[in-house]
Amino acid sequence: MIGTLGGYVFRSRLAKAIGRDLPVALLEDVIAIGGAFWIVSHTL
């Protein structure tokens, strides 16, 4: 829950600073997918 709320605040502030949400959303997706791959590759 903390990660979800923290991510929301970070994304909304960054999108507001940049002026667009799409680049921030794509960055968020890249971080999430990269993190998932990293976790899976280090648990096998």
C-alpha distance matrix in Angstrom:
0.0 3.8 5.4 5.1 6.3 8.4 9.8 10.6 12.4 14.1 15.3 16.6 18.4 19.9 21.0 22.5 24.3 25.7 26.4 25.2 21.9 23.3 23.8 20.3 18.9 21.3 20.4 16.7 18.0 20.4 17.9 15.6 18.8 20.4 17.5 17.7 21.5 21.3 19.3 21.6 24.7 24.0 23.3 26.6
3.8 0.0 3.8 5.4 5.3 5.8 8.3 9.8 10.6 11.9 13.9 15.3 16.4 18.0 19.6 21.0 22.4 24.0 25.1 24.3 21.4 23.0 23.1 19.4 18.7 21.1 19.5 16.1 18.0 20.0 17.1 15.5 19.1 20.0 17.1 18.0 21.6 21.0 19.2 22.1 24.7 23.7 23.6 27.0
5.4 3.8 0.0 3.8 5.6 5.0 5.8 8.4 9.9 10.2 11.7 13.9 15.2 16.0 17.7 19.6 20.8 21.9 23.3 22.1 19.0 20.3 20.1 16.5 15.7 17.7 16.1 12.6 14.4 16.2 13.3 11.8 15.4 16.3 13.5 14.6 18.2 17.6 16.2 19.1 21.7 21.0 21.1 24.5
5.1 5.4 3.8 0.0 3.8 5.5 5.2 6.1 8.7 9.9 10.4 12.1 14.2 15.3 16.2 18.1 19.9 20.9 21.7 20.2 16.9 18.2 18.7 15.2 13.9 16.4 15.5 11.9 13.5 16.0 13.8 12.0 15.5 17.1 14.9 15.5 19.2 19.4 18.1 20.5 23.4 23.2 23.2 26.3
6.3 5.3 5.6 3.8 0.0 3.8 5.4 5.0 6.2 8.6 9.8 10.6 12.3 14.2 15.2 16.4 18.3 19.9 20.6 19.7 16.8 18.8 19.4 15.7 15.0 18.0 17.0 13.7 15.9 18.5 16.2 15.0 18.6 20.0 17.9 19.0 22.5 22.5 21.4 24.0 26.7 26.3 26.4 29.7
8.4 5.8 5.0 5.5 3.8 0.0 3.8 5.4 5.2 6.1 8.5 10.0 10.7 12.1 14.1 15.4 16.5 18.2 19.5 19.0 16.4 18.4 18.2 14.4 14.5 17.1 15.3 12.3 15.2 17.0 14.4 13.9 17.7 18.4 16.3 18.1 21.4 20.8 20.1 23.1 25.4 24.8 25.4 28.8
9.8 8.3 5.8 5.2 5.4 3.8 0.0 3.8 5.5 5.1 5.9 8.4 9.9 10.4 11.9 14.0 15.2 16.2 17.5 16.4 13.4 15.0 14.8 11.1 10.8 13.4 11.8 8.7 11.5 13.6 11.3 10.8 14.6 15.6 14.0 15.7 18.9 18.8 18.5 21.3 23.5 23.4 24.2 27.3
10.6 9.8 8.4 6.1 5.0 5.4 3.8 0.0 3.8 5.5 5.2 6.0 8.5 9.9 10.4 12.0 14.1 15.3 15.8 14.7 11.8 14.0 14.6 11.0 10.6 13.9 13.1 10.2 12.9 15.6 13.9 13.4 16.9 18.5 17.2 18.6 21.8 22.1 21.8 24.3 26.7 26.9 27.5 30.5
12.4 10.6 9.9 8.7 6.2 5.2 5.5 3.8 0.0 3.8 5.5 5.2 6.1 8.5 9.9 10.5 12.2 14.2 15.0 14.9 12.7 15.5 15.6 12.0 12.7 15.9 14.6 12.3 15.5 17.7 15.8 15.9 19.6 20.6 19.2 21.1 24.2 24.1 23.9 26.8 28.9 28.7 29.6 32.8
14.1 11.9 10.2 9.9 8.6 6.1 5.1 5.5 3.8 0.0 3.8 5.6 5.3 6.1 8.5 9.9 10.6 12.2 13.8 13.7 11.7 14.0 13.3 9.6 11.0 13.7 11.8 9.9 13.5 15.1 13.0 13.9 17.5 18.0 17.0 19.3 22.1 21.7 22.0 25.0 26.7 26.6 28.0 31.0
15.3 13.9 11.7 10.4 9.8 8.5 5.9 5.2 5.5 3.8 0.0 3.8 5.5 5.2 5.9 8.4 9.8 10.4 11.6 10.6 8.1 10.4 10.2 6.5 7.5 10.6 9.5 7.8 11.2 13.2 12.1 12.9 16.1 17.1 16.8 18.8 21.4 21.7 22.3 24.8 26.6 27.0 28.4 31.2
16.6 15.3 13.9 12.1 10.6 10.0 8.4 6.0 5.2 5.6 3.8 0.0 3.8 5.5 5.1 6.0 8.6 9.9 10.1 9.8 7.9 11.2 11.8 8.7 9.7 13.2 12.7 11.3 14.4 16.7 15.9 16.5 19.6 20.9 20.5 22.4 25.1 25.4 25.9 28.4 30.3 30.7 31.9 34.7
18.4 16.4 15.2 14.2 12.3 10.7 9.9 8.5 6.1 5.3 5.5 3.8 0.0 3.8 5.5 5.1 6.2 8.7 9.7 10.6 9.9 13.2 12.8 9.9 12.0 15.0 13.7 12.9 16.5 18.1 16.9 18.1 21.4 22.0 21.6 23.9 26.5 26.3 27.0 29.8 31.4 31.5 33.0 36.0
19.9 18.0 16.0 15.3 14.2 12.1 10.4 9.9 8.5 6.1 5.2 5.5 3.8 0.0 3.8 5.4 5.0 6.1 8.3 8.8 8.3 10.9 9.7 7.0 10.0 12.3 10.7 10.8 14.3 15.4 14.5 16.4 19.3 19.6 19.7 22.3 24.4 24.3 25.5 28.2 29.4 29.9 31.7 34.4
21.0 19.6 17.7 16.2 15.2 14.1 11.9 10.4 9.9 8.5 5.9 5.1 5.5 3.8 0.0 3.8 5.4 5.1 5.6 5.3 4.8 8.1 8.0 6.0 8.5 11.2 10.8 11.1 14.1 15.7 15.6 17.1 19.7 20.6 21.1 23.2 25.3 25.8 27.0 29.3 30.8 31.6 33.2 35.8
22.5 21.0 19.6 18.1 16.4 15.4 14.0 12.0 10.5 9.9 8.4 6.0 5.1 5.4 3.8 0.0 3.8 5.5 5.0 6.8 7.7 11.2 11.4 9.8 12.2 15.0 14.5 14.7 17.8 19.4 19.1 20.6 23.4 24.2 24.5 26.7 28.9 29.2 30.3 32.7 34.2 34.8 36.4 39.1
24.3 22.4 20.8 19.9 18.3 16.5 15.2 14.1 12.2 10.6 9.8 8.6 6.2 5.0 5.4 3.8 0.0 3.8 5.6 8.2 9.7 12.7 11.7 10.3 13.5 15.6 14.5 15.3 18.6 19.5 19.1 21.2 23.8 24.1 24.5 27.1 29.0 28.9 30.3 33.0 34.1 34.5 36.5 39.2
25.7 24.0 21.9 20.9 19.9 18.2 16.2 15.3 14.2 12.2 10.4 9.9 8.7 6.1 5.1 5.5 3.8 0.0 3.8 5.6 7.9 10.0 8.7 8.4 11.8 13.3 12.6 14.2 17.0 17.7 18.0 20.2 22.4 22.7 23.7 26.2 27.8 28.0 29.7 32.1 33.0 33.9 36.0 38.4
26.4 25.1 23.3 21.7 20.6 19.5 17.5 15.8 15.0 13.8 11.6 10.1 9.7 8.3 5.6 5.0 5.6 3.8 0.0 3.8 7.0 9.6 9.7 9.8 12.4 14.3 14.5 15.8 18.3 19.5 20.2 21.9 24.1 24.9 25.9 28.1 29.8 30.4 31.9 34.1 35.3 36.3 38.2 40.5
25.2 24.3 22.1 20.2 19.7 19.0 16.4 14.7 14.9 13.7 10.6 9.8 10.6 8.8 5.3 6.8 8.2 5.6 3.8 0.0 3.8 5.9 6.8 7.5 9.3 11.2 12.1 13.4 15.4 16.9 18.0 19.5 21.3 22.5 23.7 25.5 27.2 28.2 29.8 31.6 32.9 34.3 36.0 38.1
21.9 21.4 19.0 16.9 16.8 16.4 13.4 11.8 12.7 11.7 8.1 7.9 9.9 8.3 4.8 7.7 9.7 7.9 7.0 3.8 0.0 3.8 5.8 5.3 6.1 8.7 10.0 10.5 12.3 14.4 15.4 16.4 18.3 19.9 20.9 22.5 24.4 25.6 26.8 28.6 30.2 31.5 33.0 35.2
23.3 23.0 20.3 18.2 18.8 18.4 15.0 14.0 15.5 14.0 10.4 11.2 13.2 10.9 8.1 11.2 12.7 10.0 9.6 5.9 3.8 0.0 3.8 5.4 5.0 6.2 8.6 9.7 10.5 12.4 14.2 15.2 16.4 18.2 19.8 21.0 22.6 24.1 25.7 27.0 28.4 30.2 31.7 33.6
23.8 23.1 20.1 18.7 19.4 18.2 14.8 14.6 15.6 13.3 10.2 11.8 12.8 9.7 8.0 11.4 11.7 8.7 9.7 6.8 5.8 3.8 0.0 3.8 5.4 5.2 6.2 8.6 9.9 10.6 12.4 14.3 15.4 16.4 18.2 20.0 21.1 22.3 24.2 25.9 26.8 28.4 30.4 32.3
20.3 19.4 16.5 15.2 15.7 14.4 11.1 11.0 12.0 9.6 6.5 8.7 9.9 7.0 6.0 9.8 10.3 8.4 9.8 7.5 5.3 5.4 3.8 0.0 3.8 5.4 5.0 6.1 8.6 9.9 10.5 12.2 14.2 15.2 16.3 18.3 20.0 20.8 22.3 24.3 25.6 26.8 28.6 30.8
18.9 18.7 15.7 13.9 15.0 14.5 10.8 10.6 12.7 11.0 7.5 9.7 12.0 10.0 8.5 12.2 13.5 11.8 12.4 9.3 6.1 5.0 5.4 3.8 0.0 3.8 5.4 5.0 6.3 8.7 9.9 10.5 12.3 14.1 15.2 16.5 18.4 19.8 21.0 22.6 24.3 25.8 27.2 29.2
21.3 21.1 17.7 16.4 18.0 17.1 13.4 13.9 15.9 13.7 10.6 13.2 15.0 12.3 11.2 15.0 15.6 13.3 14.3 11.2 8.7 6.2 5.2 5.4 3.8 0.0 3.8 5.4 5.0 6.2 8.7 9.8 10.5 12.1 14.0 15.3 16.5 18.1 19.9 21.2 22.4 24.2 25.9 27.6
20.4 19.5 16.1 15.5 17.0 15.3 11.8 13.1 14.6 11.8 9.5 12.7 13.7 10.7 10.8 14.5 14.5 12.6 14.5 12.1 10.0 8.6 6.2 5.0 5.4 3.8 0.0 3.8 5.4 5.1 6.2 8.6 10.0 10.4 12.1 14.2 15.4 16.2 18.2 20.0 20.9 22.3 24.3 26.3
16.7 16.1 12.6 11.9 13.7 12.3 8.7 10.2 12.3 9.9 7.8 11.3 12.9 10.8 11.1 14.7 15.3 14.2 15.8 13.4 10.5 9.7 8.6 6.1 5.0 5.4 3.8 0.0 3.8 5.5 5.2 6.2 8.7 9.9 10.5 12.3 14.3 15.2 16.4 18.4 19.9 21.1 22.6 24.9
18.0 18.0 14.4 13.5 15.9 15.2 11.5 12.9 15.5 13.5 11.2 14.4 16.5 14.3 14.1 17.8 18.6 17.0 18.3 15.4 12.3 10.5 9.9 8.6 6.3 5.0 5.4 3.8 0.0 3.8 5.4 5.1 6.1 8.4 9.7 10.5 12.2 14.0 15.3 16.5 18.2 19.9 21.3 23.1
20.4 20.0 16.2 16.0 18.5 17.0 13.6 15.6 17.7 15.1 13.2 16.7 18.1 15.4 15.7 19.4 19.5 17.7 19.5 16.9 14.4 12.4 10.6 9.9 8.7 6.2 5.1 5.5 3.8 0.0 3.8 5.5 5.2 5.9 8.3 9.8 10.6 12.0 14.1 15.4 16.3 18.1 20.0 21.7
17.9 17.1 13.3 13.8 16.2 14.4 11.3 13.9 15.8 13.0 12.1 15.9 16.9 14.5 15.6 19.1 19.1 18.0 20.2 18.0 15.4 14.2 12.4 10.5 9.9 8.7 6.2 5.2 5.4 3.8 0.0 3.8 5.6 5.1 5.9 8.5 9.9 10.3 12.0 14.2 15.2 16.3 18.2 20.4
15.6 15.5 11.8 12.0 15.0 13.9 10.8 13.4 15.9 13.9 12.9 16.5 18.1 16.4 17.1 20.6 21.2 20.2 21.9 19.5 16.4 15.2 14.3 12.2 10.5 9.8 8.6 6.2 5.1 5.5 3.8 0.0 3.8 5.5 5.1 6.1 8.7 9.8 10.5 12.3 14.2 15.4 16.6 18.9
18.8 19.1 15.4 15.5 18.6 17.7 14.6 16.9 19.6 17.5 16.1 19.6 21.4 19.3 19.7 23.4 23.8 22.4 24.1 21.3 18.3 16.4 15.4 14.2 12.3 10.5 10.0 8.7 6.1 5.2 5.6 3.8 0.0 3.8 5.4 5.1 6.2 8.6 9.9 10.7 12.2 14.3 15.6 17.2
20.4 20.0 16.3 17.1 20.0 18.4 15.6 18.5 20.6 18.0 17.1 20.9 22.0 19.6 20.6 24.2 24.1 22.7 24.9 22.5 19.9 18.2 16.4 15.2 14.1 12.1 10.4 9.9 8.4 5.9 5.1 5.5 3.8 0.0 3.8 5.4 5.2 6.1 8.6 10.0 10.5 12.3 14.4 16.0
17.5 17.1 13.5 14.9 17.9 16.3 14.0 17.2 19.2 17.0 16.8 20.5 21.6 19.7 21.1 24.5 24.5 23.7 25.9 23.7 20.9 19.8 18.2 16.3 15.2 14.0 12.1 10.5 9.7 8.3 5.9 5.1 5.4 3.8 0.0 3.8 5.5 5.0 6.1 8.6 9.8 10.6 12.3 14.7
17.7 18.0 14.6 15.5 19.0 18.1 15.7 18.6 21.1 19.3 18.8 22.4 23.9 22.3 23.2 26.7 27.1 26.2 28.1 25.5 22.5 21.0 20.0 18.3 16.5 15.3 14.2 12.3 10.5 9.8 8.5 6.1 5.1 5.4 3.8 0.0 3.8 5.4 5.2 6.2 8.5 10.0 10.8 12.8
21.5 21.6 18.2 19.2 22.5 21.4 18.9 21.8 24.2 22.1 21.4 25.1 26.5 24.4 25.3 28.9 29.0 27.8 29.8 27.2 24.4 22.6 21.1 20.0 18.4 16.5 15.4 14.3 12.2 10.6 9.9 8.7 6.2 5.2 5.5 3.8 0.0 3.8 5.5 5.2 6.0 8.6 10.1 11.2
21.3 21.0 17.6 19.4 22.5 20.8 18.8 22.1 24.1 21.7 21.7 25.4 26.3 24.3 25.8 29.2 28.9 28.0 30.4 28.2 25.6 24.1 22.3 20.8 19.8 18.1 16.2 15.2 14.0 12.0 10.3 9.8 8.6 6.1 5.0 5.4 3.8 0.0 3.8 5.5 5.2 6.2 8.7 10.6
19.3 19.2 16.2 18.1 21.4 20.1 18.5 21.8 23.9 22.0 22.3 25.9 27.0 25.5 27.0 30.3 30.3 29.7 31.9 29.8 26.8 25.7 24.2 22.3 21.0 19.9 18.2 16.4 15.3 14.1 12.0 10.5 9.9 8.6 6.1 5.2 5.5 3.8 0.0 3.8 5.5 5.3 6.2 9.0
21.6 22.1 19.1 20.5 24.0 23.1 21.3 24.3 26.8 25.0 24.8 28.4 29.8 28.2 29.3 32.7 33.0 32.1 34.1 31.6 28.6 27.0 25.9 24.3 22.6 21.2 20.0 18.4 16.5 15.4 14.2 12.3 10.7 10.0 8.6 6.2 5.2 5.5 3.8 0.0 3.8 5.5 5.3 6.6
24.7 24.7 21.7 23.4 26.7 25.4 23.5 26.7 28.9 26.7 26.6 30.3 31.4 29.4 30.8 34.2 34.1 33.0 35.3 32.9 30.2 28.4 26.8 25.6 24.3 22.4 20.9 19.9 18.2 16.3 15.2 14.2 12.2 10.5 9.8 8.5 6.0 5.2 5.5 3.8 0.0 3.8 5.7 5.9
24.0 23.7 21.0 23.2 26.3 24.8 23.4 26.9 28.7 26.6 27.0 30.7 31.5 29.9 31.6 34.8 34.5 33.9 36.3 34.3 31.5 30.2 28.4 26.8 25.8 24.2 22.3 21.1 19.9 18.1 16.3 15.4 14.3 12.3 10.6 10.0 8.6 6.2 5.3 5.5 3.8 0.0 3.8 5.7
23.3 23.6 21.1 23.2 26.4 25.4 24.2 27.5 29.6 28.0 28.4 31.9 33.0 31.7 33.2 36.4 36.5 36.0 38.2 36.0 33.0 31.7 30.4 28.6 27.2 25.9 24.3 22.6 21.3 20.0 18.2 16.6 15.6 14.4 12.3 10.8 10.1 8.7 6.2 5.3 5.7 3.8 0.0 3.8
26.6 27.0 24.5 26.3 29.7 28.8 27.3 30.5 32.8 31.0 31.2 34.7 36.0 34.4 35.8 39.1 39.2 38.4 40.5 38.1 35.2 33.6 32.3 30.8 29.2 27.6 26.3 24.9 23.1 21.7 20.4 18.9 17.2 16.0 14.7 12.8 11.2 10.6 9.0 6.6 5.9 5.7 3.8 0.0
